[in-house]
């Protein structure tokens, strides 16, 4: 929420405002709505202010002078710890799964046939490398083995001179799939026109090897997709809320542990969901800035089994490389931008129901909040569009012929929501500022009794989540600010298995879009974001500590990323300037009990597309 001092400073900086909407002519707009010069040029198409800001900034950047296209490609990267590599003395086989140029690829994914290499492997690491020159927005990509999603990513936004990047990921959790032939589907939607010229030249490989290192649970015996089942024609995610994200699933009867994994991506008017406005305020600045995306800046992903809530996921606010202002993300892309993190929900307490040999319905749903405009809010039944949703269930099995039984426990579900909102008007009666505070708290839990081949006991899944967002709009809707925080603790206890995680997702974003009476345009943004993630025990996905020597109970990731960027353009387009600064500090450590030992550290800063400082310390790798 902008303070009074912030608003005075920003208002003093702006002499006047001009409305600018895609596909319309800029019209001069004074602060006096009675002025006869005011002409509304609002588009009928809803567009989030941050999406519009990123588009304007990229247009301005592309218009700036560039060097020859023979210049070296700029290497973009996501800061992350190393992944496990094959040992120097051990056998490893690298297979090229795809070499493909994604051009006009909407609805036309790469489809190939995967055959396992002919040797005994127990680890798999993928490598995705892209080169692109020209103009292109950030694009979303996803990889499936038949109907199971194994990797979701987004692309960096190129410069005219070109960029490249590489991402490596340990996909050993999908080992049971890699052991069998499958159809491999890689969807990377792209558009080529006389304006958008960037061809995504992509290579996708997998390296297969043996290693004694293990971070988390051993790979599952069976993986069941909870997806739209569109293979082999295309990838199998749902587009929500346009599609009903439900699937019928039948479990084998001898399951001793089951974990649901959700992978979600927000698109369109929900791409910046964490800065959406309360539903009652979507039209608050309609005469000036247009209609805003709503359902509040809170989102909850709900997982249901036969219509009953089985767990929730409060998503990380991933900001993709065209988000807010592109210079915030080049060459250092945002946290999780190259690898959209899956989230685990242990559904072992539901095994007494799911192991009955019958078909059951799994559902994935995203909700926000609806409010009364004052002090009351409740969960909505839908959101803005669109979300890409997909899930899968990892199953660990007892001996064939055994049957899991037990008694299904009861579920605690209801969240606690606090909400307040205030609109202020100027002297002419038009809304000038919007301030809101949203907080949500949810304690979810279920405990059931289980009878498996491993013995009798209980299975528990518990979640304790808290969310807050203090935000608002100012400058008649052309400036916005959000101070966001999600924290959580989640725990699974099943006979022979234990898993625990805690996390914190802080974010601060402050932006302005300013049009001066002469037609000059200025964009300014500050974006601070962090991630703290602690994982212990038998997680489905590697903890990351397995890449280093030593024995670890878990891992601790702690990173903070800060950036500012601004662009200016003269009204006659004769001069365009821009500058961006980004700084990220990244800590990664192994956990032994409650003690963390740092295994990887990086402190890197960039200015105007160039790395200006970089300190990296790598511990002893397990190779």
C-alpha positions, 0 to 999 in steps of 0.5 A: 500500500502506498503511503501518503508520502509516496503518493505525494511524490509520485503525483508531483512527478506526474504533470498529467496522465494520458490513457493508453490502451492496446489498439487505441489512440493516446488521448490527453487527459488532465486531472480535471474530469470536467475538462473538455479535452478528456476523451475516453479511449478505454479498450473493451478488452480487459488487460492487467496493468502489469501485462500491459506494462511489460508489453509497452516496455518490450516494445520500447526496448525493441525500438532502441538501437541495437548492434549487429546480429553477429554479436554473441548470444546473451546467456540467460540463466536462473540461479540454482544449485547444481544437479546430480551428475554421473560419476567420472568412472561410471557409465552414462548414456545421453540421448537426444530426445528432441531437436526442433525449431518452434515457429508457429507452434500453437496446437502443433507440439513436437511428438516423438517416440521414446525408447529406454536405453539398453542398460541398467540405470537408476537416475535421469537428468534432462537438459533443455537448451534454446537459442533465439534471435529477434523479437518474441514474447516469453512463451510457456513449454511443457513436456509429457511422457504420454499423459504424465507431465514431467517438466514445465518451463517458460522461455526468456524474452530475446533481444534482437541480437539473440539469447541462449539458455540451458536448464538441467533438471533431475527427473529421477522421480519418474524412473518407472516411466523412463524404464518403459517406451512412451510417446514424448510430447513437448509443447512450446507455443510460439508465433512467427509474423513480420513482427514476432520473428524469434524462432525457438531453436530447441534441444532436449536431451536426457542423461541416464546413469547409476548413482548411490545418491538419493535425496528424498524417497526412492522413486515411486513404483507407479505413476498415475496421471490426473490429466485431460488424457490428450496423448498422443495428439497433444499435451494433457493439461486442462485450461481452467476455468474454461475446462472442468479439471476432473479425471477418473482414476482407479488405484491398485489395491496394494498401495502403502503410500500415495502422493498427489503432485500438482503443476499449475501455471497462471495465464491471461488475466490471472498471470499476475493474480497476486496483484489482482484487485478485490472483485468489488473494485474491478470497475473502480478506475474504469473511466481511466485505466479500464476494468481490472482483473479481480477475484482478489490477489489470493489464489488457492489450488484445491485438490478433491477426491470424490468431491471431498477436499483432500488438500490445498496448494497456495501457489508461488507467485512466479513472474515470467521473463516478460513480467512487469518490465523485461529488463528485470529478467535479463540475463538473470531470470526470475525465481522458478521461471525456467522450472515451474515447481510441482507441489506435493500433497500426501493423500495416503490418508485416503487409501482406505477409500482409494484401494477399494478397486473402484473408480474415483474422481480427482479434481483440481480447482483454483479459487480466489475471493469475492467480497462485499466491498467493505469488510467481508470476503469468502472463497469464490467458485472460480477465477479469472482465466486462465490456469493450466492445470495438471496432476499425477499420483505417485504410488508405492506398492506392497507385494502383489495380492495384498490389499490396503484397508483401514478407516477414513478420517475426518477433514478440517477445512474452513479457512479464516479470511480477513478483508478491508478495502477503501476507495478515495476520490478526487474533487471531481468525484472520480476514484483516485486510490484504492487500498486493501488488506487481505489475509487468509489462514487455513489449517487443514488436516486428515488422519486415517487408520491404515492396514497394509502389508507393512503393518497397522498404523495411522496416516496423517496429512496436515497443512498450516498456511498463512497469507497476507497482501497489503496493496492498492492502486494509485494515480487513478489506477496507473500505479500499483503496489503490493506487499505479499507474503505466503508462509506454510508448514506441511507434514506427512506421517505414514508407516515407514514414511515421513515428510515435512516442508516449510516455506515462505514466499515474500514479494514486493512490487511497486510500479507506475505507468506515466504519460505526460501531456506531450505524449512522453511515456515513462515506465518504472518498476521495483520488484523484490522477491524471495523464496525460502524452502525447507524440505526434510524426509521422504519427499517425492522430488529430490531435495537437491542435497544429493548432488553433494557429498555427505548424508543429509536429512533434507535441504534448505534453499534461501534466495532473495532477488531485487530489481528496478527498471525504468523506460522512457520514450518521447512522444514522437518516438525519436528517443527511447531509453531504458535501464534495468538492475537486478541482484540475487543472493542464493544460499543452498544447504544440506540439513542434518537434524536441525543444523544446516551446512551451506553447500552452494552460494551465489551472489550475482548482479546485472545491469542493462543485460550484462552481469557486473558482479558474480561470486559463486562458491560450490561445495564438494560435489558427489561425482 
